[in-house]
Every structure is written in structure tokens, then in C-alpha cells.
Amino acid sequence: MTAQPALAIEAVGLEKSFGDTRAVAGVDLAVPAGAIYGVLGPNGAGKTTTIRMLATLIAPDAGSARVLGHDVVTESDAVRGLVSLTGQLASVDEELTGRENLVLVGRLLGHRRAAARARADELLEAFGIADAAGRLVKHYSGGMRRRLDIAASLVVTPQLVFLDEPTTGLDPRSRNQVWEIARALAAAGTTILLCTQYLEEADQLADGIAVIDRGRVIAEGTPGQLKASVGTGSLHVRLLDPGRRAEAARVLGAAVGTVVLEPDPAALSAACADAERAAVGVGELGRAGLGVAGFSLDQPSLDEVFLALTGHAAEQHPSGTLEA
Amino acid sequence: MTATTTAPGSADTAAVRRAIADTARPARPGRLATALTFGWRGMLKVKHVPEQLLDVTVTPVMFLLLFTYLFGGAIAGSTSAYLDYTLPGLLVMSVLFTTVYSGVSLNTDLTKGVVDRFRSLPIWRPAPLLGSLLGDSVRYVVAGTVIIVVGVALGYRPDGGVGGAVAALALVVVFSFGLSWVFSVLGLLLRSPNAVMNAGFMGIFPLTFLSNVFVDPATLPGPLQAFVDVNPISVLATASRSLMAGTPDGTAIAVSLAVAAALAAVFLPVTTRLYRSR
């Protein structure tokens, strides 16, 4: 194992303007090595610009960043040698075949012809595109293109991968595959910086999240912390006897918090900050002899987090109809 | 998770894990090797879409037939005499037109996102540009060869023989290397491949016609003649004509090469900088 700094990405005060538009207005990031770190924000928040600065594609106007211990401006070549980028537009050559794309990247990274071909075939097989290896990429589906893009990033295993909106425009099945691949990469110790506008995606994959809006980081933490920071979830209870709901509401109101009666005549819920208090509430119901048919504790969704933090709603994943 | 997906068309997570477990890094390739790899990419594109060669050869062949049979008799007395005059010029035209496509294909790359891949790789930075030029040179040679072959089929017999024809083609291709950087700059500055095509031809088309490619400038009005005489395309056509005729015009050849070098010296650094910052 090569020694890695504890922080895979360390950015301080990154800024970038395009003309009059301040795309990134002072972003600080601290991404631990080996983590999946989510940068979450709506379209135009500055996510892609941030990623492009960290991947050395563009130079910041102000601020500095170190990626795997190397400065992105003064040691950009060293950074490029350790990271891979899958761009928002799939960074593959549409006019070549899938295999040619991977062989091309292999050759550019220094593999000899035979080694580049062997590696290409290994990745094509692993990513389920072996059957389409000889077809031009412009005939690929969105999911295949995305997988090829990620495969191209792994021709030589990088220490850090930038995934810029890896599932935008994908159907749920392809999206789940990309998530599986991201998890496999993280399990192997690769750090992943994941830019996404989908709260569900960050919630599913990321160990830590920075919420970014209008070029600034407006909140940071684990998915759980972010949810907790916007306050309460709720404890839902369903009684065995609907006739005793008023009694139960008094008990929960005293033990937990503000009670809301639900449309279901046997159900009610109480605003609840944490799981312990919820447990107390359920215990009190039992002590009062109120039979409980079932209960659950909801945390607030990241959608609510985003709304609370930015004052405007984030976008939904187009496959939002998919039941979790 | 131990379950793996084995349905066709799916990623196999276990295989992905095996693949990324191999963390060996090959030694970085040299600059020339990198540029040659990009040249290989250019060849592959021609292989997959050979029609693109049709684009760049049909127009000059059309001009060759049109001018030879429609205007040849009127301009030079006979079609065969005109063919002798105009074929070396048409060679220049067909290859120079092809250089516009270098800018177009660069612009196409930029709109596709594949450039992000190249720019994020630890490679010598001008390699993609130099490499695509290597690939383009194949197109230049094809475009030029087609014109010469069609000319010979129509009865053109250069006094300089095969050697003269090859030398003329080589000179024109070298000149095109220089000129192509101008279109590369356009390719980096303009918004769409179509805009590059239009702007490119808007420049190269009048320049080609206001040269000695089609007519002897002796009959032109003074100011126009003055322009035609200093037009580098005229100089290149003169050089090409002299090589084909087996009587190399040293001055015209030297001026052509100098113009190509000057174009490259000015526009290559601009191209590299624009490519890096875009």
C-alpha cells in the first residue's frame, strides 16, 4: 500500500468566474481518503466547475487545492497521474468502438499493445459491454456509454475518481448498476468525489456530503447529520384500537412532541428529534395499556434538507417513481 | 454482498472488483508514442467513416471535370492544354480544402466531451493536436492522390514524372500542416463544427479562386493581379506546377515552406493555449 495523506482532497477558497458569472465563489472541501464524498447541488450550483478545477482541467482564479497531496496548479501532471474523470458528457469517443476507446486510453497511459488489448477485454467483460465491444459508441445506449466511460477511468486503477453526475439521464436499472460499481470502487479503497443533483443518490452512496448552492458550500456533514440539522423526523404509530386514539395522542404529546392525527383512524404521529425519545414514547403507550399494531421512525428526507438550507427545492431524479 | 449480476449487458461487480484490484501502473509513454497513438485514433475514424474522404475528394474532382471540359477550351485553347496548367493547382486546392476539416473535427471533439478525457490524462499536452494532424495527413495524401490519378486518367502526363508528382504532393501536404493550425484555432474559437466549416471555406474559397490556380493572372486587372501574385496559394501552385513539370522553382518552393513555417509558428502556440484553457 502506498502511503496516502489522510485527506484525499483539500480545497480552500476555490473561485472561478466565467465572464460576469461567478460559477464558484469560494469553495472549501475536505475529503477523507477512501470515502465516497458527495457534492450535492442543483444545476448551475458550481459542481462541475469545482470538479474541473480539482481534476486540473481548468485553473482556479483564486484559492488552492491539493489532490492526493499534490497541488492542482503547480503539480497538475502528478494529479493527473493519480485520478480519473468521468465527465458529465460521457468522456468517450463516439466515433470509435468500445474496445478501441479502452485500448486508446490504455496506450496513452503507457500499456503496450497486447497489454492494452487484454486490459480492454477484461474491463469490457466486467462492465457487461463485451457483446458490443466492436460497435461504434454512438450506437450505444446511455447506460452502456456511462459504463464504458467509467471503465475508461479504470484502465489503470486510479487512487481517486471524479464522478460528475454519473446517472443523469439513466434508467433505474442502469442507475443501480452505476451505483453498484461506485460501491465496488469504494470498497477497494478508491476515493470517489461524486457530483450529483439527486438527493437520493448522495444519500445512497456518500459517506459525507457537501451541499453546494450558487458557488458556495452551504452545509456539510454525513447524510444523517444533515438530516438531523434540519430538525425533526416523526414517529408514526398505528393502534390496535382506533377508539383509543385521543388517549394515545395525550400520552405521545406529553412524552414525545406535537401530535398529528393521520387520515387512518388508527394512526397518529408525533414530531420526534431522535430514536431514543421515540422509544420512550412507544414505551409510554404500552404502560398506558394502549396496544400498538406497529410503529416507525422517519428521518427527514434530503429533499427537506435542501429546501431548508437553500430556501428552494432541489430537482427530483427522473426515475423518482421508482419505489425504494 | 456476494451476489453478482451475470445477465448479459450488465456490469459484473465481482469482475469489476478483480479488475481494479490490479493497481500496477505502466511507465508513461514518450511524447512521440503518445502523438502516434492519437494519429492511430485519426486513422480509426477514417476507417469507420470512409465517406468523410468522399466529402473532401468529390468537390475537387468536380472542379477538375467542370473546369477542364467547360472552360478549358475557352481559357487555354484545348482541354488538354488547360489540364496541364490547372492540375497542379487543383492538387493545391483539393488538399487545402481538406485542412478545413482538421478544424471541423477538432471542434467536433470539443463538443463531445472526449477532450475532457484526454485533458485529464497524464500525457504530453500537445499530443492530441499533433496526433490528429498525423491522422489528417492521411486525408491530405488521399485527397491529393485522387486528383493526380483522375488527372492522369483524363490524359494529364506530368513532365516531372512520378517523382515530380510525388514531390509536388509532398510539398502541398507540408504546406497543409502549417495551414491546418489556422483552422485549428477556428475550431477552438467557434461554437459549432458547422460554423468552422462555413468560416473556413469563406476564407479558403476566395483565396483559392483569387490565385493562379485556374487562370494565368497576366490577363487580370492591375490591382487584382498584384493580389494574386502575393497570394501564398499562387506561390504554392507555382511551386507545385514547377515540380510536376520537372523544373523545380526554388524560390516558390522556399517561399511556400517559409509561409507554412510562419503559419505554424504563429498559430500552433495559440492552438495549444486555447486547447489547454477551453
Interface residues (C-beta under 8 A of the other chain):
Chain A: A55 T56 L57 I58 D77 R80 G81 V83 S84 L85 G87 Q88 L89 A90 S91 V92 D93 E94 E95 L96 T97 E100 L104 V105 R107 L108 L109 G110 H111 R112 A115 E122 L123 E125 A126 F127 G128 I129 D131 L136 M144 R147 A152 L154 V156 T157 Q177 E180 I181 R183 A184 L185 A187 A188 T190
Chain B: T5 A7 P8 G9 S10 A11 D12 T13 A15 V16 R17 R18 A19 I20 A21 D22 T23 A24 R25 P26 A27 R28 P29 T34 T37 W40 R41 L44 K45 H48 V49 K112 G113 V114 D116 R117 F118 R119 S120 L121 P122 I123 S277
